[in-house]
Amino acid sequence: MKLMVGERELETLNWTVGGFMAHGLEGLEPRDRFTGQLEPPGGPSCKFTGQVTRVDTNGARAVRFVEVDLSTLLAMQDSPSA
């Protein structure tokens, strides 16, 4: 899955239909919200709002989706990588 926040493409470690774990969100702490663009394999690109739920010791952020387009969410669910 491709994730963009501003001009930065995130290094996604893993993802589910509920959220993702990624590097590249330094400066964001738990409960911080942000917007970005996501494009799942075989699905439409859409804007999303995410919220950081935790910061791992390696600096990766766990993020839950707060807002995401339904058709993109369904494409993520149908992806073999989810």
N, C-alpha and C positions, 0 to 999 in steps of 0.2 A: 504494500500500500504506500502511496506517495502522500506525504504530509508536508505542507508549507505553512510557515508562520512568518509573516512579513516576506522578506526576500530569502529567507533561510529554509533549506530543505532539511527536515529532521531525519536523524538516523533512528528508525523505528526498530526496537528490539523485539517486540511482540505486540499483537493487537487482537481485540475481540470486538464484537458489536457494541460492547459497553464502554470501550476506551482503548488506551494503548500505553506502552512504556517506551520512552525515547530519550535520547541525548539531544542537546541543542536548545534546551529551555532554561539555561542558566539564568539566575536572577528571579525566577518564579518560585514561590514557596507554597506550601499547602494552603488551600482555599483560594489561591489566586486564580482568576478567570482570564481567558484570552481567546482570540479568534484566529482562525486559520482556514486553509483550504485542504481538502482531502480528496484523493482519487483512488478508490479501491480497484483491484484487478477486475477488468470487465464491467466496471460500473461507471456511472456518471460522476463527474467532479462536482463538489459542492462546498459551500462555506460551513464551518462548524464553530461552536463555542465549546471550549473544554475547561475543566477545572482540575488543578493539580491536587491529588489526594495524598501523595507522599513523595519524599525525596530519598532515593537509595544512597548508600554510602559511596557508590561509584559515580554519583551525580545525576543518574538517570531520574526522570520524573515519571510517576504513574499519573495518568490523566483519565478522567471519566468524561464522556461526552455529555454535555448539558443540552445542546441543541445540535441536531444534524438532520438533513433532508431524509425523508422516509425512503425514497427510491434508492438513495445511496446506502442507507442502512440495510435495505433488503439485498442489494448487490453484495455487501460485505458478508451478510449471513450466508449467501449462496457460494461464496468463494471457498475453495478448498483449503486456503491458508488460515481461515478463521478458526 
